[in-house]
Structure formats: structure tokens, C-alpha cells
Amino acid sequence: MANDSILRVEHVSKLYGPNKSEAMQLLSQGMHKDEVKQKTGVTTALWDVTCDVKRGEILAIIGLSGSGKSTLVRCLNLLHRPTTGEIWFEDSNIGELGKKELLDYRRRKISMVFQNFGLMNHRSVMGNVAFGLEIRGVPTIEREKKAMEMIEMVGLKGWESQPVTSLSGGMRQRVGLARALTNDPEILLMDEAFSALDPLVRSNMQFELMRIQSQLNKTIVFITHDMDEAFKLGDRVAIMQDGRLIQIDTPEQMSAHPANEYVRQFIGSADRAKVMRAQNIMVTPDCVVHLSEGPQHAIQEMRRAGVSSAFVLGPKMTLAGLLTVDGAIAGIREKATIADKMLTGLPTTTPDALVSDILPLAAETRFPISVIDSNGTFVGLVTKASVLSCFVDSPDSVEKNGEAS
């Protein structure tokens, strides 16, 4: 198992019914689960799923109803035991844990946040948040101190003595999140945790989860049916269909290279501008010249490339400016240097900038946006056409263009 993986799912299947052997044989031949159900009476919740969960990442699992995403997440803590296959936590096969070891795994290593909150209405916020530590026998002062830290972290300071029945849906979900975090688990499972919330509260909770993750660096497996939510939260996204894992990848790579037509259609409704980054859509300039070269050489390079401007590079591939053909002609006439006639102060961005953040700049500027890496190196251009392609087409169709736009 890779060192950066905290969980590993290996060829896991989950079937319900008496004729599992016959069903598995048919599934291995590629038969659809509906046909298998008709022939054998066996329901296929998962079939031959293999994936890993990397330490400290948010893995978003998405799929339609019946795709197997919730079954998969419940296999990770053995609320559902796989029919076949293995699940490893670090170096331990959790299917081989004894009762005491499994209880310890569920109490200390992995916690779950449910869609319906799962709170105890007869308890206060503090009583709910501290419950996990209470059943572990942690003394009152210690557990309430820890619980209070998490209550403050999720933004509920001042509400700790209130009954949970007095809270809004968003606040109740914060209580559920604080309760899970109070146990200080290494892995947090969230099954449609925000789907019952209204859109504004849901957006706020997504932001809160990202904020908390930046502080605690937990490993989170997040189940959702919302592609925008998956792309917003997930370091990687896994798409499931009919109990099978179809593709697992970063949002950027999945948008750029969907595994099949189903994935392409599934992610079609997502806001790609909030997923794609400058490095995914940048193009190579058609014409570059160096500061040390003269205006006459610059005109020759523009003619060769069939363009009317050239990007000017300084030492170590730094961006110095942009020289237009008019500027080069004036330089020849006045016996000036490229540095004298080039335009400076060009719009720039970084390779990891989101397209949605670049859009306002692209709309205002006359020129392509230069992409500059952390070393100050000029690595490419983002044109208006490539920005617009995130809204209307695949990035593979973007034409390279170094011209001012």
C-alpha cells in the first residue's frame, strides 16, 4: 500500500441475495446488475471496486441514486461488510479486526456525519458534541474542554447550553460535524451531509468544511449527488455508476479527460470555470524575442509566425513586455532598442489560478494573460478564447494563439 494512502479498497463487492456465486460469475462476464437481479434475484450494490484514499485529502464520491456510493462509504467502517474484497486502514485489514479492535477503530480512527444529523434531541449542544468522549469514559472536565474547542471551531460558541431542538438545520449540521471532530478521528465520513440544507446554508457549510480542513488536515470521504459540490470540495472526485467505480481523478483532470461518455455527460452541468486552472488552458505564444535582440529581428520573427506582436523575454525566461509590429517599425526608424518600444505592465496570473478568478481580467484586457510561475518564469498564455472554452467546449479544442486579443 502506498505510503500516502490511509485507506485502500481492494476489489470490494457487496451483494444481497442467496445466489451470490452465480451472480458474481455473471457480473464478471460484464452483465448489467439489472439483468443479474432478474436472473438470480441478487441485488448488486457494489461490484469490484478498487481505490485508495490519500492521507489528508478530501475524496468526493458522486453518483446517481443506486450507484453504490453510500454503500461504499459504509463499508469503510464496516457498517456494511463486503461480500468479497478487502479494506485496509494503514497496515490493518479491517475485515479481520476482532470486536474490540473494530470498536476501537470506529471510536478513535473513523467518524461519520449523517445527512439527517443523527443528534439526540434530549441533549444540549454540549451534550451531543461530547457524547463520543463520554462513552469512551473521558472525565467530564476533559471532554467538555475538547468539545468546547470544536464548538468554537464550527462557529457555535455561545450555543453550547442550548437544546439542539432550538437550532436551525445548518446549526444542527455544525453540531454533527463538531461531534465527529471531537473524537479526533483520522478519517471523517460524510454521507450527503449537506444535502438537506437550503442552498445558501449549504454553501456556507461547504466553506466551513474547507476552512476546518485547512486547520485540521483530516482525511475526509464526502458523498454527494451534486457535481459542483464534488468539484468544489474534492481534491479528487470518484464517479460511480451501477455499483462500479467509473473514474477517480482530480477535478481538473476529470474535466479535461473524462473516462467515457457517461462521465462527460455527468460532469457537463458542473461549472468548469471553478475547476479548471490557468495551467489547464494556457497555450504557447507563437512569437517570442529576447531583450538583447533588435527590432529588425523582431519583425522577422513576427513575419515568420504570421502575427503582429511578440512577447519579449528577459534573463531566465522572465517576461519583460510585448512588442507590437508598429513599435518594432518605430524602433528601426528611431534606432531604438526593443526595451525602448515594448509595452510593459501586461496582465499576469499564476498556473494554479482558477479560470473563474481570471475571467474578469480576461474580459477587460486587450492582451492575453501571461502565466508566470513561482520562479518568475514565463510559462504560457491564457487567451480570451481559452477562457471562454471553459464555458462552451472542451479544453482540447482550444486553438493556440499568441496574438493580442
N, C-alpha and C positions, 0 to 999 in steps of 0.2 A: 504494500500500500504506500502511495506517495506520501512524503513527509508532510506536505501541506494539506493533506486530506484528514479531516477529523471523522467523517463518516464515509463508508463505502458500501454501496448497494450492488450486489453481485448476482445477476441472473434471477432476480426475485419475481415470483409469480404468486398470485393469490386467486384461488378458485373456490367456488361454493357449489357443492353437489356431490352425489355419490359416485359418479363415473369419472373421476379426475384423470385417471390414466388414459382412458380413451380420448378425453377432451384435450389433454396435453399433446397427444400424438397428432390430433387434427390441427391444433394450433401451430405445432412445429412445422406442419406442411403448408402453413400460410392461410388456413381457413379463417374467415372473419368470426369474431366472437358470437355474433347473432346466429350464424349457421351452426356453430358449435353448440350453442344453447338449444337450438331446435333439434339437433341430432342426439345430444347426450343429456340434456337437462341441466348442464353445468353452466353456471354464470362465471364469466371471466372478469375479475376486477382488475388484475394486473397480469401482464404476460412478459416474462423475460426482460425485466428492467435492470439495466446496469448503469450506474452513475456514481459520482462522488460529490461530497460537499466539502468545500475547502474551508480551512480554519479561518474564521474572521470574516467570511463573505456573507452576503445576503443572496441566497438562491431562491428565485421566484419560480414557482411551478404553476403553470397555467394550462387550462383545458376546458372543454365544454363539460356539462353535466354528464356523468358516467364515464369520463375519460380515465379515471383512476387516481387523480391527484390527491384526493383526501385519503383514499385507501393507502397510497404510498406513504404519506406523512404519518399515518397511524401505525404503519409497520416500523417506522424509525424508533418508536418507543414501545413496540410490541403490544400496543392495544389491539392490533391485528397481527397474528403470527403468519408469516409467509407459508404458502403451500410448498414451495421449493425456493432454493436460493439462500443466500446468506447476507446478513447485515453486520458490518464491523464498525465498532466505535473504537477509534485508535487501534490497538492491537487485540481487542476482545471481540469475539463473535457473540453478539448479544443473544442469539438464539440458544447458546449453550450456558447462559448465566443461570445460576440457581435462584430460588425465590428471594433470598436475602440480597443477593448481588443485583438482581433485577430491580428490587425495590430501591436499593441504594442508587442505581443508575437513574431511575425515574425521579428520585427526590433530589439528587445532587448534580447530575450531569445534564439533564434534559428537562425542559418545562414546556407547557403548552398553553397558548392563548386561544380561546374558542370564540366563534362567531357570536354566540349568544351570551358571552361574558362569563357565564358559569359562576356568578357571585352568590354569596349566602346573604339573603335579604335580612336575616335577623341580626346580622353583624354590622358594625360600623366600617368605615373605610379602613381604619387601622386594623380592625379585627380580621377583615378579609385579606389585607396585604400581608399581615404577619402570620397567617394561618399555616403556611408551609413550614415555617420555622417552629411554630407551636407543636405541630405533630412530630417534629424531629426532636422535641424536648429541649429546645433552646430556652434559657431563662428569659423571663418577661422583659426585663430592662434591656437585655442584649437584642432580643428580637424586635422590640419596638423601636430601638435606635436604628437598626438596619432598615426596618420598614419605613421609618420616617425619612431616611435618606432617599429611598425610592419614591416615596410620595412626593417629596420635593422635586425629584428629577422629572417626574411626569407632570409637574405643574399643578399639584393638588394641595399644596401647603395651605393650611387653614381649614381644610375639609376633613381632616383625619378623624374627627369625632362624629361626623355626620353619618346617618344611616345611608346605605347605598341606594335605598329606595327613593331618596330625595335628589338623586343625581340625574343629569341628562345622559343620553346614550353615549355621547363622546366621553363624558367624565367617567361613566361606568367602564368603558373600554380602557381608559387610563388606569383605573383601579386593577383591572385584569392584567394589564401589562406590568404594573408595579408589583403585583403579587408574584408573577412569574420571575421578575428580575430579583426580587428579594431573596430567592433561594440561590442566587448567584450561579445559575446553570451555565454550562459551557455552550449548550445549544438551546435555541428558542424556536419552538414550532408554532407557527401562526396559521391557523386554518380559516381562511375567509374572515380574518379578524376585523376588517373594516367594512365589510360588505353591507352590514345592517345600518350603517351610518349615512346621514344625508351628505350630498356632495361636498359642501363646504367643510363640515366636520371631518369628513373622510380625508380631504386634502390636508387639513391641519394635522391629523393623526399620522399621515404619511411623512409630513415634515418632522413631526416629533420623533418618529421612529428613526429617521435618518440622523437627527440630532443626537439621540440617545446612543445610536450605533457608533457615531463618531467619538463618543466619550468612553463607551464600554467595550467596543470592538468584539461583540458577541458573534457567534455563528448563528445565522437565522435562516430557517427554511420557511418561506412565505407562500401560502397557497392563495391564489386569486383567480377570478374569471375575467378580470379587466386587464387588457393588454397594456394600456397606458400606465396602469399601476405597476404591472410587472416590469415594464421598461424603466419606470421612474425609480423603483426601489432596488431592482435586482442588479447585482454585479454580474451575475449570469442568469439566464432565463431558460427553463426547461418546458417544452411544449409536449403535452400528452394527447393521445387520441386512441380511443377504444382500448384502454389499458396498456398501451405501448408508449414508450418514450420515443418521440419522433426526432427531436433535436434539442441539444443543450449547448448554449453558446452565450457570448456577451451580447447585449442588445445591439451594439454596433455591427458585429459580425453577422448576427441573425438577420438584421435588416438588409445588409449588403449581400448576404449569401444564404437565403432560405434553403433548407434541405430539400423541399419539394413544393408542389403547388398548394398543398394543404397549409403549410407554414406560411407561404406567400400570401394566401388569402386571409389567414388568421391574423397576421400582423398588419394587414392592409389598413385597418381602421386606426392603428396607432399613430401618434404624432411623431413622425420620423425626425422632425426638426429638433425634438427634445431628446433624441437618442444619438443621432449622427453627430460626429465631431469634425472639426476642420481637417484633421488628418485623413478622414474617410472620403472627403470630397475634393481635396486640394489637387491641383493639376500642376504640371511642369511649365514654366514660362517658355515661350517659343524663342525668345531672343534675350540674351544677356551679354553685357560687355563689362569690362573692368575699368576702374578709375584711371589706371595707368595708360589706357588706350586713348586714341584721339577720335574726334568727331567723324572724320572720314571713314575710319574703320567701323564706327557705329552704324553709319549709313549703309555700308556694305553688308553688315550683319542683318540689318533690318530688311534690305532688299532680298537677301538670301532666304530669310524666314517668311517673307511676304507680309510683314507687319509694319506699323508706323511708329513703334516705340520700342525701347529696350530697357530692361532693368539693369541698373548699374551696381556692380558688386565691389566691395572694398576688400581689405585683407581678411583671410579666413572665411570667405563666403558670407561676410556681413552685407546687409542691404544698405547701399549708400543713397539711392534715389532712382528716378525714372527719367530717361532722356527721350524726348519726342523727336520726330524727324525734323520738325521746324526748329527745335533747339539745336540739333546737330548741324543743320544748314547755317544757322546764325553763328554757331561756334567756328565753322570753317571760314565764314565771311569775316568774322572779327578776330580770327586767330586765337580763339579762347579754348579752354580745356572743357572736357566733359563735366568736371566738377562745377565750372562756372555756369553751365547751361542746364544742368539737370534739375528736376523738381524734387524737393525733399518733403519731409513730413507726411509720407504716404501712410495710409491706414494699415495697421498690422493686427495680427491676432496670434494665438498660440495653437499648437497642434491639437491640444485637448479641449479647446473651446467648443461649446455646443453650438450647432447651427442656429438654434433659436436665439442665442445670445448675439450671434453675428448678424442676424437679419436686419436690425435697424441700421447698422453701419453699412451693410451692403446696399441698402435702399438709398442712402444719402450720398455715397461716394461716387466719383466719376471713374475711379480706378479699381482694378482688382485688389483684394485684400491680401497683403503679403503675410505668409505664415513664418514666424520666427520661433525657433526652438529655445530651450533653456540656456543654450550656449551662445545665443545671439546669431545663430546660423540661419540664413535664408533657405527654407526647405521647400517652398512651393507657393501657389496662389489659390485663393478662393475667389471665383468669379460670381457675378450675379446669376449666371446660368446654372452654376453648380449648386448655389443656394436654393434656387427655385426648383431644382430637380428633386430635392428632398420632399417637396410637396406634390409633385406630379409624376415622378418616374423613378426608375432605379438608378443608383449612382453609377452603375456600369455604363449607362448611356450618355454620361456627361462627356462632352467634347472638350478636348484640351484647347485652351485659348489664352495666350499671354497678352492679348491686346487690352488696352484700356477700355473699360466698358461703361 
